[in-house]
């Protein structure tokens, strides 16, 4: 993987995760049509945690020494 692609993935996936979580909070606070389905809320919260996690794993590929990637995490 090219070094610059991994940092782009980190930035994009972290932003998607944060945006999804903020959107879920706003949607839940408005709740125009009653309560949000619990399954939807769980899926959205889990996805908002998984996306930045994948980005962090991808960001370790830009290191000069992949053997010390665990220290970067």
PDB file of N, H, CA, C and O in Angstrom:
ATOM      1  N   UNK A   1       0.855  -1.179   0.000  1.00  0.00           N
ATOM      2  CA  UNK A   1       0.000   0.000   0.000  1.00  0.00           C
ATOM      3  C   UNK A   1       0.899   1.239   0.000  1.00  0.00           C
ATOM      4  O   UNK A   1       1.883   1.297   0.737  1.00  0.00           O
ATOM      5  N   UNK A   2       0.558   2.221  -0.822  1.00  0.00           N
ATOM      6  H   UNK A   2      -0.241   2.174  -1.421  1.00  0.00           H
ATOM      7  CA  UNK A   2       1.338   3.441  -0.858  1.00  0.00           C
ATOM      8  C   UNK A   2       1.200   4.189   0.458  1.00  0.00           C
ATOM      9  O   UNK A   2       0.127   4.191   1.061  1.00  0.00           O
ATOM     10  N   UNK A   3       2.277   4.825   0.907  1.00  0.00           N
ATOM     11  H   UNK A   3       3.149   4.824   0.417  1.00  0.00           H
ATOM     12  CA  UNK A   3       2.237   5.495   2.220  1.00  0.00           C
ATOM     13  C   UNK A   3       1.180   6.577   2.337  1.00  0.00           C
ATOM     14  O   UNK A   3       0.571   6.720   3.397  1.00  0.00           O
ATOM     15  N   UNK A   4       0.943   7.341   1.285  1.00  0.00           N
ATOM     16  H   UNK A   4       1.437   7.225   0.424  1.00  0.00           H
ATOM     17  CA  UNK A   4      -0.010   8.429   1.406  1.00  0.00           C
ATOM     18  C   UNK A   4      -1.457   7.943   1.404  1.00  0.00           C
ATOM     19  O   UNK A   4      -2.331   8.614   1.954  1.00  0.00           O
ATOM     20  N   UNK A   5      -1.719   6.804   0.803  1.00  0.00           N
ATOM     21  H   UNK A   5      -1.010   6.259   0.357  1.00  0.00           H
ATOM     22  CA  UNK A   5      -3.077   6.247   0.772  1.00  0.00           C
ATOM     23  C   UNK A   5      -3.531   5.850   2.176  1.00  0.00           C
ATOM     24  O   UNK A   5      -4.702   6.014   2.518  1.00  0.00           O
ATOM     25  N   UNK A   6      -2.617   5.333   2.982  1.00  0.00           N
ATOM     26  H   UNK A   6      -1.666   5.199   2.704  1.00  0.00           H
ATOM     27  CA  UNK A   6      -3.006   4.895   4.323  1.00  0.00           C
ATOM     28  C   UNK A   6      -3.450   6.066   5.195  1.00  0.00           C
ATOM     29  O   UNK A   6      -4.380   5.932   5.991  1.00  0.00           O
ATOM     30  N   UNK A   7      -2.792   7.207   5.048  1.00  0.00           N
ATOM     31  H   UNK A   7      -2.037   7.316   4.401  1.00  0.00           H
ATOM     32  CA  UNK A   7      -3.197   8.371   5.833  1.00  0.00           C
ATOM     33  C   UNK A   7      -4.508   8.962   5.330  1.00  0.00           C
ATOM     34  O   UNK A   7      -5.300   9.489   6.111  1.00  0.00           O
ATOM     35  N   UNK A   8      -4.732   8.871   4.024  1.00  0.00           N
ATOM     36  H   UNK A   8      -4.088   8.442   3.390  1.00  0.00           H
ATOM     37  CA  UNK A   8      -6.010   9.319   3.478  1.00  0.00           C
ATOM     38  C   UNK A   8      -7.127   8.424   4.006  1.00  0.00           C
ATOM     39  O   UNK A   8      -8.199   8.913   4.363  1.00  0.00           O
ATOM     40  N   UNK A   9      -6.883   7.117   4.058  1.00  0.00           N
ATOM     41  H   UNK A   9      -6.012   6.719   3.769  1.00  0.00           H
ATOM     42  CA  UNK A   9      -7.886   6.198   4.607  1.00  0.00           C
ATOM     43  C   UNK A   9      -8.174   6.516   6.067  1.00  0.00           C
ATOM     44  O   UNK A   9      -9.330   6.508   6.490  1.00  0.00           O
ATOM     45  N   UNK A  10      -7.130   6.796   6.836  1.00  0.00           N
ATOM     46  H   UNK A  10      -6.191   6.803   6.492  1.00  0.00           H
ATOM     47  CA  UNK A  10      -7.334   7.148   8.245  1.00  0.00           C
ATOM     48  C   UNK A  10      -8.211   8.391   8.362  1.00  0.00           C
ATOM     49  O   UNK A  10      -9.161   8.411   9.146  1.00  0.00           O
ATOM     50  N   UNK A  11      -7.899   9.415   7.595  1.00  0.00           N
ATOM     51  H   UNK A  11      -7.128   9.398   6.959  1.00  0.00           H
ATOM     52  CA  UNK A  11      -8.644  10.667   7.676  1.00  0.00           C
ATOM     53  C   UNK A  11     -10.097  10.485   7.254  1.00  0.00           C
ATOM     54  O   UNK A  11     -11.012  10.968   7.922  1.00  0.00           O
ATOM     55  N   UNK A  12     -10.301   9.786   6.144  1.00  0.00           N
ATOM     56  H   UNK A  12      -9.558   9.393   5.602  1.00  0.00           H
ATOM     57  CA  UNK A  12     -11.656   9.612   5.625  1.00  0.00           C
ATOM     58  C   UNK A  12     -12.491   8.732   6.552  1.00  0.00           C
ATOM     59  O   UNK A  12     -13.629   9.074   6.872  1.00  0.00           O
ATOM     60  N   UNK A  13     -11.936   7.613   6.979  1.00  0.00           N
ATOM     61  H   UNK A  13     -11.012   7.335   6.719  1.00  0.00           H
ATOM     62  CA  UNK A  13     -12.709   6.692   7.814  1.00  0.00           C
ATOM     63  C   UNK A  13     -12.984   7.277   9.199  1.00  0.00           C
ATOM     64  O   UNK A  13     -14.059   7.062   9.760  1.00  0.00           O
ATOM     65  N   UNK A  14     -12.020   8.012   9.751  1.00  0.00           N
ATOM     66  H   UNK A  14     -11.147   8.186   9.295  1.00  0.00           H
ATOM     67  CA  UNK A  14     -12.266   8.661  11.045  1.00  0.00           C
ATOM     68  C   UNK A  14     -13.354   9.722  10.919  1.00  0.00           C
ATOM     69  O   UNK A  14     -14.208   9.850  11.797  1.00  0.00           O
ATOM     70  N   UNK A  15     -13.319  10.475   9.832  1.00  0.00           N
ATOM     71  H   UNK A  15     -12.626  10.370   9.119  1.00  0.00           H
ATOM     72  CA  UNK A  15     -14.353  11.481   9.608  1.00  0.00           C
ATOM     73  C   UNK A  15     -15.724  10.865   9.403  1.00  0.00           C
ATOM     74  O   UNK A  15     -16.724  11.381   9.900  1.00  0.00           O
ATOM     75  N   UNK A  16     -15.771   9.757   8.668  1.00  0.00           N
ATOM     76  H   UNK A  16     -14.959   9.337   8.264  1.00  0.00           H
ATOM     77  CA  UNK A  16     -17.047   9.064   8.474  1.00  0.00           C
ATOM     78  C   UNK A  16     -17.607   8.550   9.800  1.00  0.00           C
ATOM     79  O   UNK A  16     -18.805   8.663  10.060  1.00  0.00           O
ATOM     80  N   UNK A  17     -16.739   7.989  10.629  1.00  0.00           N
ATOM     81  H   UNK A  17     -15.766   7.897  10.417  1.00  0.00           H
ATOM     82  CA  UNK A  17     -17.194   7.485  11.920  1.00  0.00           C
ATOM     83  C   UNK A  17     -17.719   8.589  12.820  1.00  0.00           C
ATOM     84  O   UNK A  17     -18.754   8.427  13.467  1.00  0.00           O
ATOM     85  N   UNK A  18     -17.012   9.709  12.866  1.00  0.00           N
ATOM     86  H   UNK A  18     -16.171   9.841  12.341  1.00  0.00           H
ATOM     87  CA  UNK A  18     -17.461  10.835  13.682  1.00  0.00           C
ATOM     88  C   UNK A  18     -18.748  11.427  13.138  1.00  0.00           C
ATOM     89  O   UNK A  18     -19.665  11.742  13.897  1.00  0.00           O
ATOM     90  N   UNK A  19     -18.814  11.575  11.837  1.00  0.00           N
ATOM     91  H   UNK A  19     -18.069  11.319  11.220  1.00  0.00           H
ATOM     92  CA  UNK A  19     -20.018  12.132  11.225  1.00  0.00           C
ATOM     93  C   UNK A  19     -21.231  11.254  11.436  1.00  0.00           C
ATOM     94  O   UNK A  19     -22.327  11.752  11.694  1.00  0.00           O
ATOM     95  N   UNK A  20     -21.040   9.949  11.329  1.00  0.00           N
ATOM     96  H   UNK A  20     -20.149   9.545  11.119  1.00  0.00           H
ATOM     97  CA  UNK A  20     -22.143   9.026  11.555  1.00  0.00           C
ATOM     98  C   UNK A  20     -22.636   9.105  12.991  1.00  0.00           C
ATOM     99  O   UNK A  20     -23.842   9.092  13.239  1.00  0.00           O
ATOM    100  N   UNK A  21     -21.711   9.188  13.934  1.00  0.00           N
ATOM    101  H   UNK A  21     -20.731   9.199  13.733  1.00  0.00           H
ATOM    102  CA  UNK A  21     -22.108   9.260  15.338  1.00  0.00           C
ATOM    103  C   UNK A  21     -22.843  10.569  15.635  1.00  0.00           C
ATOM    104  O   UNK A  21     -23.861  10.564  16.328  1.00  0.00           O
ATOM    105  N   UNK A  22     -22.337  11.680  15.118  1.00  0.00           N
ATOM    106  H   UNK A  22     -21.511  11.684  14.555  1.00  0.00           H
ATOM    107  CA  UNK A  22     -23.000  12.967  15.338  1.00  0.00           C
ATOM    108  C   UNK A  22     -24.371  12.981  14.686  1.00  0.00           C
ATOM    109  O   UNK A  22     -25.333  13.487  15.264  1.00  0.00           O
ATOM    110  N   UNK A  23     -24.466  12.422  13.471  1.00  0.00           N
ATOM    111  H   UNK A  23     -23.685  12.011  13.001  1.00  0.00           H
ATOM    112  CA  UNK A  23     -25.749  12.334  12.793  1.00  0.00           C
ATOM    113  C   UNK A  23     -26.731  11.485  13.594  1.00  0.00           C
ATOM    114  O   UNK A  23     -27.914  11.819  13.677  1.00  0.00           O
ATOM    115  N   UNK A  24     -26.254  10.399  14.179  1.00  0.00           N
ATOM    116  H   UNK A  24     -25.294  10.128  14.111  1.00  0.00           H
ATOM    117  CA  UNK A  24     -27.121   9.543  14.993  1.00  0.00           C
ATOM    118  C   UNK A  24     -27.609  10.279  16.235  1.00  0.00           C
ATOM    119  O   UNK A  24     -28.771  10.139  16.617  1.00  0.00           O
ATOM    120  N   UNK A  25     -26.745  11.055  16.866  1.00  0.00           N
ATOM    121  H   UNK A  25     -25.801  11.168  16.556  1.00  0.00           H
ATOM    122  CA  UNK A  25     -27.151  11.820  18.051  1.00  0.00           C
ATOM    123  C   UNK A  25     -28.200  12.862  17.682  1.00  0.00           C
ATOM    124  O   UNK A  25     -29.190  13.032  18.393  1.00  0.00           O
ATOM    125  N   UNK A  26     -27.982  13.557  16.571  1.00  0.00           N
ATOM    126  H   UNK A  26     -27.177  13.419  15.993  1.00  0.00           H
ATOM    127  CA  UNK A  26     -28.957  14.558  16.133  1.00  0.00           C
ATOM    128  C   UNK A  26     -30.278  13.893  15.770  1.00  0.00           C
ATOM    129  O   UNK A  26     -31.345  14.380  16.142  1.00  0.00           O
ATOM    130  N   UNK A  27     -30.208  12.787  15.050  1.00  0.00           N
ATOM    131  H   UNK A  27     -29.341  12.391  14.748  1.00  0.00           H
ATOM    132  CA  UNK A  27     -31.418  12.075  14.645  1.00  0.00           C
ATOM    133  C   UNK A  27     -32.176  11.556  15.861  1.00  0.00           C
ATOM    134  O   UNK A  27     -33.406  11.595  15.893  1.00  0.00           O
ATOM    135  N   UNK A  28     -31.445  11.071  16.857  1.00  0.00           N
ATOM    136  H   UNK A  28     -30.446  11.039  16.830  1.00  0.00           H
ATOM    137  CA  UNK A  28     -32.094  10.553  18.056  1.00  0.00           C
ATOM    138  C   UNK A  28     -32.689  11.678  18.895  1.00  0.00           C
ATOM    139  O   UNK A  28     -33.738  11.501  19.515  1.00  0.00           O
ATOM    140  N   UNK A  29     -32.029  12.831  18.919  1.00  0.00           N
ATOM    141  H   UNK A  29     -31.177  12.975  18.416  1.00  0.00           H
ATOM    142  CA  UNK A  29     -32.563  13.934  19.722  1.00  0.00           C
ATOM    143  C   UNK A  29     -33.811  14.542  19.077  1.00  0.00           C
ATOM    144  O   UNK A  29     -34.718  14.993  19.776  1.00  0.00           O
ATOM    145  N   UNK A  30     -33.850  14.551  17.754  1.00  0.00           N
ATOM    146  H   UNK A  30     -33.113  14.185  17.186  1.00  0.00           H
ATOM    147  CA  UNK A  30     -35.047  15.047  17.079  1.00  0.00           C
ATOM    148  C   UNK A  30     -36.182  14.031  17.163  1.00  0.00           C
ATOM    149  O   UNK A  30     -37.290  14.362  17.585  1.00  0.00           O
ATOM    150  N   UNK A  31     -35.903  12.808  16.763  1.00  0.00           N
ATOM    151  H   UNK A  31     -35.003  12.539  16.420  1.00  0.00           H
ATOM    152  CA  UNK A  31     -36.858  11.687  16.821  1.00  0.00           C
ATOM    153  C   UNK A  31     -38.258  12.137  16.418  1.00  0.00           C
ATOM    154  O   UNK A  31     -39.208  12.032  17.194  1.00  0.00           O
ATOM    155  N   UNK A  32     -38.365  12.631  15.211  1.00  0.00           N
ATOM    156  H   UNK A  32     -37.593  12.716  14.581  1.00  0.00           H
ATOM    157  CA  UNK A  32     -39.629  13.191  14.741  1.00  0.00           C
ATOM    158  C   UNK A  32     -40.745  12.150  14.670  1.00  0.00           C
ATOM    159  O   UNK A  32     -41.913  12.474  14.883  1.00  0.00           O
ATOM    160  N   UNK A  33     -40.392  10.924  14.376  1.00  0.00           N
ATOM    161  H   UNK A  33     -39.443  10.661  14.202  1.00  0.00           H
ATOM    162  CA  UNK A  33     -41.420   9.893  14.230  1.00  0.00           C
ATOM    163  C   UNK A  33     -41.330   8.870  15.359  1.00  0.00           C
ATOM    164  O   UNK A  33     -41.490   7.671  15.126  1.00  0.00           O
ATOM    165  N   UNK A  34     -41.084   9.322  16.540  1.00  0.00           N
ATOM    166  H   UNK A  34     -40.955  10.295  16.729  1.00  0.00           H
ATOM    167  CA  UNK A  34     -40.986   8.418  17.678  1.00  0.00           C
ATOM    168  C   UNK A  34     -39.559   7.968  17.899  1.00  0.00           C
ATOM    169  O   UNK A  34     -38.609   8.622  17.469  1.00  0.00           O
ATOM    170  N   UNK A  35     -39.425   6.859  18.564  1.00  0.00           N
ATOM    171  H   UNK A  35     -40.197   6.328  18.913  1.00  0.00           H
ATOM    172  CA  UNK A  35     -38.109   6.320  18.897  1.00  0.00           C
ATOM    173  C   UNK A  35     -37.452   5.698  17.667  1.00  0.00           C
ATOM    174  O   UNK A  35     -38.121   5.158  16.785  1.00  0.00           O
ATOM    175  N   UNK A  36     -36.130   5.790  17.635  1.00  0.00           N
ATOM    176  H   UNK A  36     -35.587   6.229  18.351  1.00  0.00           H
ATOM    177  CA  UNK A  36     -35.383   5.092  16.594  1.00  0.00           C
ATOM    178  C   UNK A  36     -35.370   3.603  16.917  1.00  0.00           C
ATOM    179  O   UNK A  36     -35.349   3.231  18.090  1.00  0.00           O
ATOM    180  N   UNK A  37     -35.383   2.751  15.908  1.00  0.00           N
ATOM    181  H   UNK A  37     -35.400   3.054  14.955  1.00  0.00           H
ATOM    182  CA  UNK A  37     -35.291   1.322  16.187  1.00  0.00           C
ATOM    183  C   UNK A  37     -33.970   0.987  16.890  1.00  0.00           C
ATOM    184  O   UNK A  37     -32.918   1.520  16.538  1.00  0.00           O
ATOM    185  N   UNK A  38     -34.036   0.122  17.862  1.00  0.00           N
ATOM    186  H   UNK A  38     -34.891  -0.311  18.148  1.00  0.00           H
ATOM    187  CA  UNK A  38     -32.852  -0.219  18.650  1.00  0.00           C
ATOM    188  C   UNK A  38     -31.795  -0.874  17.776  1.00  0.00           C
ATOM    189  O   UNK A  38     -30.607  -0.592  17.931  1.00  0.00           O
ATOM    190  N   UNK A  39     -32.207  -1.743  16.861  1.00  0.00           N
ATOM    191  H   UNK A  39     -33.173  -1.973  16.735  1.00  0.00           H
ATOM    192  CA  UNK A  39     -31.253  -2.416  15.989  1.00  0.00           C
ATOM    193  C   UNK A  39     -30.501  -1.410  15.114  1.00  0.00           C
ATOM    194  O   UNK A  39     -29.303  -1.565  14.879  1.00  0.00           O
ATOM    195  N   UNK A  40     -31.200  -0.386  14.635  1.00  0.00           N
ATOM    196  H   UNK A  40     -32.174  -0.260  14.826  1.00  0.00           H
ATOM    197  CA  UNK A  40     -30.558   0.654  13.838  1.00  0.00           C
ATOM    198  C   UNK A  40     -29.543   1.423  14.680  1.00  0.00           C
ATOM    199  O   UNK A  40     -28.437   1.705  14.219  1.00  0.00           O
ATOM    200  N   UNK A  41     -29.913   1.757  15.899  1.00  0.00           N
ATOM    201  H   UNK A  41     -30.811   1.527  16.273  1.00  0.00           H
ATOM    202  CA  UNK A  41     -29.006   2.504  16.769  1.00  0.00           C
ATOM    203  C   UNK A  41     -27.751   1.700  17.086  1.00  0.00           C
ATOM    204  O   UNK A  41     -26.643   2.232  17.022  1.00  0.00           O
ATOM    205  N   UNK A  42     -27.913   0.420  17.429  1.00  0.00           N
ATOM    206  H   UNK A  42     -28.814  -0.013  17.481  1.00  0.00           H
ATOM    207  CA  UNK A  42     -26.757  -0.431  17.709  1.00  0.00           C
ATOM    208  C   UNK A  42     -25.857  -0.567  16.493  1.00  0.00           C
ATOM    209  O   UNK A  42     -24.634  -0.488  16.609  1.00  0.00           O
ATOM    210  N   UNK A  43     -26.453  -0.770  15.336  1.00  0.00           N
ATOM    211  H   UNK A  43     -27.447  -0.834  15.242  1.00  0.00           H
ATOM    212  CA  UNK A  43     -25.663  -0.926  14.111  1.00  0.00           C
ATOM    213  C   UNK A  43     -24.898   0.356  13.795  1.00  0.00           C
ATOM    214  O   UNK A  43     -23.728   0.298  13.416  1.00  0.00           O
ATOM    215  N   UNK A  44     -25.540   1.507  13.944  1.00  0.00           N
ATOM    216  H   UNK A  44     -26.491   1.555  14.252  1.00  0.00           H
ATOM    217  CA  UNK A  44     -24.891   2.780  13.641  1.00  0.00           C
ATOM    218  C   UNK A  44     -23.766   3.086  14.625  1.00  0.00           C
ATOM    219  O   UNK A  44     -22.704   3.558  14.221  1.00  0.00           O
ATOM    220  N   UNK A  45     -23.986   2.823  15.903  1.00  0.00           N
ATOM    221  H   UNK A  45     -24.848   2.439  16.232  1.00  0.00           H
ATOM    222  CA  UNK A  45     -22.933   3.074  16.896  1.00  0.00           C
ATOM    223  C   UNK A  45     -21.757   2.131  16.668  1.00  0.00           C
ATOM    224  O   UNK A  45     -20.603   2.557  16.731  1.00  0.00           O
ATOM    225  N   UNK A  46     -22.033   0.869  16.407  1.00  0.00           N
ATOM    226  H   UNK A  46     -22.971   0.523  16.356  1.00  0.00           H
ATOM    227  CA  UNK A  46     -20.950  -0.077  16.138  1.00  0.00           C
ATOM    228  C   UNK A  46     -20.166   0.319  14.892  1.00  0.00           C
ATOM    229  O   UNK A  46     -18.938   0.234  14.880  1.00  0.00           O
ATOM    230  N   UNK A  47     -20.861   0.749  13.852  1.00  0.00           N
ATOM    231  H   UNK A  47     -21.859   0.819  13.862  1.00  0.00           H
ATOM    232  CA  UNK A  47     -20.186   1.171  12.632  1.00  0.00           C
ATOM    233  C   UNK A  47     -19.365   2.430  12.867  1.00  0.00           C
ATOM    234  O   UNK A  47     -18.297   2.591  12.275  1.00  0.00           O
ATOM    235  N   UNK A  48     -19.849   3.323  13.723  1.00  0.00           N
ATOM    236  H   UNK A  48     -20.716   3.192  14.203  1.00  0.00           H
ATOM    237  CA  UNK A  48     -19.100   4.544  13.997  1.00  0.00           C
ATOM    238  C   UNK A  48     -17.844   4.266  14.829  1.00  0.00           C
ATOM    239  O   UNK A  48     -16.967   5.126  14.910  1.00  0.00           O
ATOM    240  N   UNK A  49     -17.742   3.106  15.439  1.00  0.00           N
ATOM    241  H   UNK A  49     -18.455   2.408  15.373  1.00  0.00           H
ATOM    242  CA  UNK A  49     -16.526   2.711  16.147  1.00  0.00           C
ATOM    243  C   UNK A  49     -15.607   1.902  15.226  1.00  0.00           C
ATOM    244  O   UNK A  49     -14.385   2.034  15.290  1.00  0.00           O
ATOM    245  N   UNK A  50     -16.195   1.075  14.383  1.00  0.00           N
ATOM    246  H   UNK A  50     -17.187   0.968  14.332  1.00  0.00           H
ATOM    247  CA  UNK A  50     -15.412   0.204  13.507  1.00  0.00           C
ATOM    248  C   UNK A  50     -14.693   1.003  12.416  1.00  0.00           C
ATOM    249  O   UNK A  50     -13.544   0.701  12.097  1.00  0.00           O
ATOM    250  N   UNK A  51     -15.339   2.003  11.847  1.00  0.00           N
ATOM    251  H   UNK A  51     -16.273   2.248  12.107  1.00  0.00           H
ATOM    252  CA  UNK A  51     -14.717   2.770  10.762  1.00  0.00           C
ATOM    253  C   UNK A  51     -13.400   3.434  11.179  1.00  0.00           C
ATOM    254  O   UNK A  51     -12.401   3.263  10.480  1.00  0.00           O
ATOM    255  N   UNK A  52     -13.355   4.184  12.288  1.00  0.00           N
ATOM    256  H   UNK A  52     -14.166   4.323  12.856  1.00  0.00           H
ATOM    257  CA  UNK A  52     -12.057   4.751  12.688  1.00  0.00           C
ATOM    258  C   UNK A  52     -11.041   3.681  13.077  1.00  0.00           C
ATOM    259  O   UNK A  52      -9.838   3.885  12.909  1.00  0.00           O
ATOM    260  N   UNK A  53     -11.502   2.553  13.591  1.00  0.00           N
ATOM    261  H   UNK A  53     -12.479   2.387  13.728  1.00  0.00           H
ATOM    262  CA  UNK A  53     -10.576   1.474  13.941  1.00  0.00           C
ATOM    263  C   UNK A  53      -9.890   0.921  12.698  1.00  0.00           C
ATOM    264  O   UNK A  53      -8.686   0.664  12.710  1.00  0.00           O
ATOM    265  N   UNK A  54     -10.651   0.740  11.637  1.00  0.00           N
ATOM    266  H   UNK A  54     -11.629   0.949  11.627  1.00  0.00           H
ATOM    267  CA  UNK A  54     -10.058   0.285  10.375  1.00  0.00           C
ATOM    268  C   UNK A  54      -9.071   1.339   9.864  1.00  0.00           C
ATOM    269  O   UNK A  54      -8.010   0.997   9.342  1.00  0.00           O
ATOM    270  N   UNK A  55      -9.418   2.605  10.012  1.00  0.00           N
ATOM    271  H   UNK A  55     -10.280   2.883  10.435  1.00  0.00           H
ATOM    272  CA  UNK A  55      -8.512   3.673   9.608  1.00  0.00           C
ATOM    273  C   UNK A  55      -7.217   3.673  10.398  1.00  0.00           C
ATOM    274  O   UNK A  55      -6.150   3.927   9.838  1.00  0.00           O
ATOM    275  N   UNK A  56      -7.295   3.390  11.697  1.00  0.00           N
ATOM    276  H   UNK A  56      -8.161   3.183  12.151  1.00  0.00           H
ATOM    277  CA  UNK A  56      -6.070   3.329  12.499  1.00  0.00           C
ATOM    278  C   UNK A  56      -5.185   2.168  12.088  1.00  0.00           C
ATOM    279  O   UNK A  56      -3.961   2.297  12.055  1.00  0.00           O
ATOM    280  N   UNK A  57      -5.795   1.038  11.777  1.00  0.00           N
ATOM    281  H   UNK A  57      -6.789   0.933  11.804  1.00  0.00           H
ATOM    282  CA  UNK A  57      -5.006  -0.104  11.312  1.00  0.00           C
ATOM    283  C   UNK A  57      -4.350   0.231   9.977  1.00  0.00           C
ATOM    284  O   UNK A  57      -3.187  -0.107   9.752  1.00  0.00           O
ATOM    285  N   UNK A  58      -5.091   0.892   9.093  1.00  0.00           N
ATOM    286  H   UNK A  58      -6.035   1.167   9.275  1.00  0.00           H
ATOM    287  CA  UNK A  58      -4.527   1.271   7.798  1.00  0.00           C
ATOM    288  C   UNK A  58      -3.395   2.285   7.961  1.00  0.00           C
ATOM    289  O   UNK A  58      -2.456   2.287   7.165  1.00  0.00           O
ATOM    290  N   UNK A  59      -3.467   3.135   8.965  1.00  0.00           N
ATOM    291  H   UNK A  59      -4.231   3.134   9.611  1.00  0.00           H
ATOM    292  CA  UNK A  59      -2.444   4.168   9.130  1.00  0.00           C
ATOM    293  C   UNK A  59      -1.099   3.583   9.558  1.00  0.00           C
ATOM    294  O   UNK A  59      -0.066   4.230   9.384  1.00  0.00           O
ATOM    295  N   UNK A  60      -1.092   2.393  10.105  1.00  0.00           N
ATOM    296  H   UNK A  60      -1.931   1.867  10.247  1.00  0.00           H
ATOM    297  CA  UNK A  60       0.186   1.793  10.495  1.00  0.00           C
ATOM    298  C   UNK A  60       1.026   1.417   9.283  1.00  0.00           C
ATOM    299  O   UNK A  60       2.225   1.178   9.428  1.00  0.00           O
ATOM    300  N   UNK A  61       0.434   1.358   8.089  1.00  0.00           N
ATOM    301  H   UNK A  61      -0.540   1.553   7.971  1.00  0.00           H
ATOM    302  CA  UNK A  61       1.188   0.983   6.905  1.00  0.00           C
ATOM    303  C   UNK A  61       2.067   2.119   6.386  1.00  0.00           C
ATOM    304  O   UNK A  61       2.884   1.888   5.495  1.00  0.00           O
ATOM    305  N   UNK A  62       1.930   3.336   6.909  1.00  0.00           N
ATOM    306  H   UNK A  62       1.266   3.525   7.633  1.00  0.00           H
ATOM    307  CA  UNK A  62       2.785   4.421   6.449  1.00  0.00           C
ATOM    308  C   UNK A  62       4.071   4.513   7.242  1.00  0.00           C
ATOM    309  O   UNK A  62       4.925   5.348   6.944  1.00  0.00           O
ATOM    310  N   UNK A  63       4.221   3.666   8.248  1.00  0.00           N
ATOM    311  H   UNK A  63       3.527   2.987   8.490  1.00  0.00           H
ATOM    312  CA  UNK A  63       5.427   3.701   9.069  1.00  0.00           C
ATOM    313  C   UNK A  63       6.624   3.177   8.288  1.00  0.00           C
ATOM    314  O   UNK A  63       6.472   2.338   7.400  1.00  0.00           O
ATOM    315  N   UNK A  64       7.793   3.662   8.612  1.00  0.00           N
ATOM    316  H   UNK A  64       7.917   4.343   9.334  1.00  0.00           H
ATOM    317  CA  UNK A  64       9.008   3.175   7.958  1.00  0.00           C
ATOM    318  C   UNK A  64       9.330   1.746   8.338  1.00  0.00           C
ATOM    319  O   UNK A  64       9.862   0.989   7.526  1.00  0.00           O
ATOM    320  N   UNK A  65       9.013   1.372   9.558  1.00  0.00           N
ATOM    321  H   UNK A  65       8.580   1.987  10.217  1.00  0.00           H
ATOM    322  CA  UNK A  65       9.277   0.022  10.040  1.00  0.00           C
ATOM    323  C   UNK A  65       7.966  -0.608  10.500  1.00  0.00           C
ATOM    324  O   UNK A  65       7.524  -0.354  11.621  1.00  0.00           O
ATOM    325  N   UNK A  66       7.339  -1.421   9.660  1.00  0.00           N
ATOM    326  H   UNK A  66       7.698  -1.628   8.750  1.00  0.00           H
ATOM    327  CA  UNK A  66       6.054  -2.026  10.047  1.00  0.00           C
ATOM    328  C   UNK A  66       6.162  -2.928  11.285  1.00  0.00           C
ATOM    329  O   UNK A  66       5.146  -3.236  11.909  1.00  0.00           O
ATOM    330  N   UNK A  67       7.364  -3.349  11.644  1.00  0.00           N
ATOM    331  H   UNK A  67       8.190  -3.099  11.138  1.00  0.00           H
ATOM    332  CA  UNK A  67       7.536  -4.198  12.823  1.00  0.00           C
ATOM    333  C   UNK A  67       7.204  -3.450  14.109  1.00  0.00           C
ATOM    334  O   UNK A  67       6.839  -4.073  15.105  1.00  0.00           O
ATOM    335  N   UNK A  68       7.324  -2.143  14.105  1.00  0.00           N
ATOM    336  H   UNK A  68       7.622  -1.637  13.295  1.00  0.00           H
ATOM    337  CA  UNK A  68       7.030  -1.362  15.316  1.00  0.00           C
ATOM    338  C   UNK A  68       5.668  -0.679  15.233  1.00  0.00           C
ATOM    339  O   UNK A  68       5.404   0.292  15.942  1.00  0.00           O
ATOM    340  N   UNK A  69       4.815  -1.196  14.362  1.00  0.00           N
ATOM    341  H   UNK A  69       5.030  -1.985  13.786  1.00  0.00           H
ATOM    342  CA  UNK A  69       3.484  -0.597  14.190  1.00  0.00           C
ATOM    343  C   UNK A  69       2.666  -0.632  15.474  1.00  0.00           C
ATOM    344  O   UNK A  69       1.851   0.259  15.713  1.00  0.00           O
ATOM    345  N   UNK A  70       2.874  -1.647  16.299  1.00  0.00           N
ATOM    346  H   UNK A  70       3.536  -2.371  16.105  1.00  0.00           H
ATOM    347  CA  UNK A  70       2.098  -1.758  17.534  1.00  0.00           C
ATOM    348  C   UNK A  70       2.392  -0.586  18.471  1.00  0.00           C
ATOM    349  O   UNK A  70       1.532  -0.221  19.272  1.00  0.00           O
ATOM    350  N   UNK A  71       3.565   0.002  18.393  1.00  0.00           N
ATOM    351  H   UNK A  71       4.263  -0.294  17.741  1.00  0.00           H
ATOM    352  CA  UNK A  71       3.894   1.155  19.236  1.00  0.00           C
ATOM    353  C   UNK A  71       3.118   2.396  18.804  1.00  0.00           C
ATOM    354  O   UNK A  71       2.778   3.245  19.628  1.00  0.00           O
ATOM    355  N   UNK A  72       2.842   2.492  17.510  1.00  0.00           N
ATOM    356  H   UNK A  72       3.119   1.803  16.840  1.00  0.00           H
ATOM    357  CA  UNK A  72       2.082   3.639  17.012  1.00  0.00           C
ATOM    358  C   UNK A  72       0.630   3.586  17.486  1.00  0.00           C
ATOM    359  O   UNK A  72       0.007   4.625  17.705  1.00  0.00           O
ATOM    360  N   UNK A  73       0.098   2.387  17.641  1.00  0.00           N
ATOM    361  H   UNK A  73       0.603   1.543  17.464  1.00  0.00           H
ATOM    362  CA  UNK A  73      -1.278   2.266  18.119  1.00  0.00           C
ATOM    363  C   UNK A  73      -1.368   2.626  19.577  1.00  0.00           C
ATOM    364  O   UNK A  73      -2.453   2.583  20.158  1.00  0.00           O
TER     365      UNK A  73
END
